[in-house]
Amino acid sequence: MRHTLRRSCSACAKSKHSCDLGTPRCSRCVKRKVQCLYANEPLTAPQKKTIILPLGTRFSSVDPFESYPQTRLPRGHVQRLIHSFLHKIAFQYYPLDLSPTSNPFLVSWWPQALGDPALFHVSLQTACLDEELLAQRGFQASTVLMADSVALLRRKVEDSALAVQDGTMNSVITLAAIEFGKGNTRVSEMHVAGVKRLVDLRGGISFVRRTSPLTARMVSWVSLLVMGHPQFDTQDDAGIGDGIPPIPEWRLDLPILEDQLGNLNIDHPVKNVLTRLRCVFERAQSAPFPNTRLHDLTCFAVHRLLLTAAGAHVSSPATECIRYGIVLYMFIIQGPTYFSHAALMNKLVTNLRQHLEQQQFEFAAHQDVNVWLAAVGLVASANNTAHYEWFAERARAASASLQLRSWTDTLSCIKRVLWLERVHSEGIFRPHWDMFFISSHNDVTTTDISQPTTPRSLVAIRSLPRGSPPGKKQSGVVTSSMDVIGFG
């Protein structure tokens, strides 16, 4: 047999892939769970470390004793960050799936990170920032991880084959979220521009979605929140095109609407979204869809509405009010995903108020719409006192006009416009209306209301589920670990 000086393992050489020369097995063989044999002992094999955790520690489907890429941090520190990522960060960063057996950050992201030094460093960085913010002793370790993350990513992007990998795009979009949370908007926008080019090289966001749903969701959603407007197109109602796809329920035939909203005078693109959402929500009453499906629906509907808002056509105030009302409602019922959407929410609330203020615009023939818009505005502006008080006045006026006496009356109006029945739906909206009915003692909430019911105190006393609008923070000022890492 001919003698060879090859240093890569046999599996990588046969597949014509680069080998990281890891021992006893390279990361590619670890990931693929195949035998790793070297014809010659690697001369420059990078040293890897092994996670050694106390007996009884379990990572569900993830092997805690798997090898991981080398870092400049001490072994014990890395182990602690890995534990934090797998037990805490994975579920906060992707709260749509709380099952350890199906959470994509455990079953998809982490196995990739074990074989991708750049993604591994970025993943550790999210856990490190959370740890350092809680400790309030500076950001030394996360600064080291950030420098190494950027250096490792540069090497990957320079290689056309490595640049379009899921791990590369996941790393770049996560860095965009981190920089945005720190207030470094220019750097964050540069990362978004870079990941968009990578998506184009992969054939578009719809192609990425077919091969890696998690990557496609993160890229499209984080890009929207960072830039403040859509960065990707949507497919049409039939699911044709290269953009973000609709959920299957969206593509079903629409029934003929027989209620009063059928003659609502708004532009077709917005009316089409409203009509289809109402049909999807109605079907969800008998067959509720999971959180991931709701996120996909929200992503599609929000992109569709904001894309048509950016067109040259000047729409009527009624159209714009419904447009921003729907977008805000979708944000509210979904809650923050990947990281806070507070900045974009505040911008959308401002737009809604501006269009409602035009000639004191109201839906004279559709009083239920006035109640629904006031309800959406109250929840969406809960952390902006000026906007909240303005929407509170509209809510009182709408209640008086329709002689609403209780939350039950109010909910009936809201449901006639757009409403998705979920476990916590009423808990999000009801506290803002109960304050209007306290004086008459009709349908009083069981929430403790011993303190004054000002907009701020109302926010403090209401008991909302995960996904309630996050607190307001000044631009560039880190106020919590959720802000800097991007968690909602």
Secondary structure as GFF3:
##gff-version 3
##sequence-region A 1 488
A	DSSP	alpha_helix	10	15	.	.	.	ID=ss1
A	DSSP	alpha_helix	27	32	.	.	.	ID=ss2
A	DSSP	beta_strand	49	50	.	.	.	ID=ss3
A	DSSP	beta_strand	67	68	.	.	.	ID=ss4
A	DSSP	alpha_helix	75	84	.	.	.	ID=ss5
A	DSSP	pi_helix	85	89	.	.	.	ID=ss6
A	DSSP	alpha_helix	90	93	.	.	.	ID=ss7
A	DSSP	alpha_helix	104	104	.	.	.	ID=ss8
A	DSSP	pi_helix	105	109	.	.	.	ID=ss9
A	DSSP	alpha_helix	110	114	.	.	.	ID=ss10
A	DSSP	alpha_helix	117	135	.	.	.	ID=ss11
A	DSSP	alpha_helix	140	157	.	.	.	ID=ss12
A	DSSP	alpha_helix	160	163	.	.	.	ID=ss13
A	DSSP	alpha_helix	166	182	.	.	.	ID=ss14
A	DSSP	alpha_helix	185	202	.	.	.	ID=ss15
A	DSSP	alpha_helix	205	211	.	.	.	ID=ss16
A	DSSP	alpha_helix	213	227	.	.	.	ID=ss17
A	DSSP	three_ten_helix	248	251	.	.	.	ID=ss18
A	DSSP	three_ten_helix	260	263	.	.	.	ID=ss19
A	DSSP	alpha_helix	268	286	.	.	.	ID=ss20
A	DSSP	alpha_helix	291	309	.	.	.	ID=ss21
A	DSSP	alpha_helix	317	334	.	.	.	ID=ss22
A	DSSP	alpha_helix	342	357	.	.	.	ID=ss23
A	DSSP	three_ten_helix	358	360	.	.	.	ID=ss24
A	DSSP	alpha_helix	367	380	.	.	.	ID=ss25
A	DSSP	alpha_helix	385	402	.	.	.	ID=ss26
A	DSSP	alpha_helix	407	415	.	.	.	ID=ss27
A	DSSP	alpha_helix	425	437	.	.	.	ID=ss28
A	DSSP	three_ten_helix	438	440	.	.	.	ID=ss29
A	DSSP	alpha_helix	455	461	.	.	.	ID=ss30
A	DSSP	alpha_helix	481	485	.	.	.	ID=ss31
###
